[in-house]
Amino acid sequence: MPADGVAPLAGTLAAPDAAPSSLPTDGLTPLERGTRPPVGSATPLAPFGSGPALPPTAPTDPRTLRAVRIDLLAGPVWRSRTTDAQVLVNLEAGRLQGFSGTFHVGVVVAPDRGIVDAIDLPIGAGFVARRRLGRRSVYGSVGLTAGLLVHRAATDLGLVHRVDPDFQLPLKFAWSAGRVGFSLALLQGFSVRTRTYERRGVEVWKRIPYRIGFAVGLHFDIGVGRAKPRRARSRGL
């Protein structure tokens, strides 16, 4: 052996039976910034709890919902210079936005009961068209009903019962928070006949056929669900 030690192998020398190496002789080239991994390589997983953001849930279209709405309303009504008190229960069944069937029954109590103890009961049924105002839960509706006005009065001559045709045009605004909400209604009615009572030839009680009043109260939605889709009309060829 030489005195200065073993001489190093040359860079081109290799074992005769060894496979050629794919690594460059001058080492690995560092990855440049912004370089993407090749196609087919494993994509690093996102950390736990992170991921793509889900799209916001779209609000439900009120035209696709059906419900039964019950209104409990009370307020003043005018049929003369005297202000009467009215309590009304209204039931609507149909679409939250669109047409619905409606039924109402109420009680109109006159304050001058010391002269004539009179009570009127408006009963009617009809249709209501309701629409949402903007994107909020505020609805406006207009309706038309037909029915009867049952009149009952206790006088000095005995008990009097009368029944007249009655028509009502309700205009309502409703704000809902879930299945409960607040209602405001402008009520107009027409009962065809003027009612008067006299004592010794002097008129002591009178109500004209037309009445107008407003009422406030609460409404409750029961059985909210999706309406059946309307079938498209088939056209013949």
Secondary structure by P-SEA (a helix, b strand, c coil): cccccbbbbcccccccccccccccccccccccccccccccccccccccccccccccccccccccbbbbbbbbbbbccccccbbbbbbbbbbbbccccccccccccbbbbbccccccbbbbbbbbcbbbbbbbccccccccccbbbbbbbbbbbbccccbbbbbbbbbbbbbbbbbbccccbbbbbbbbbbccbbbbbbccccccccccccccccccbbbbbcccccccccccccccc
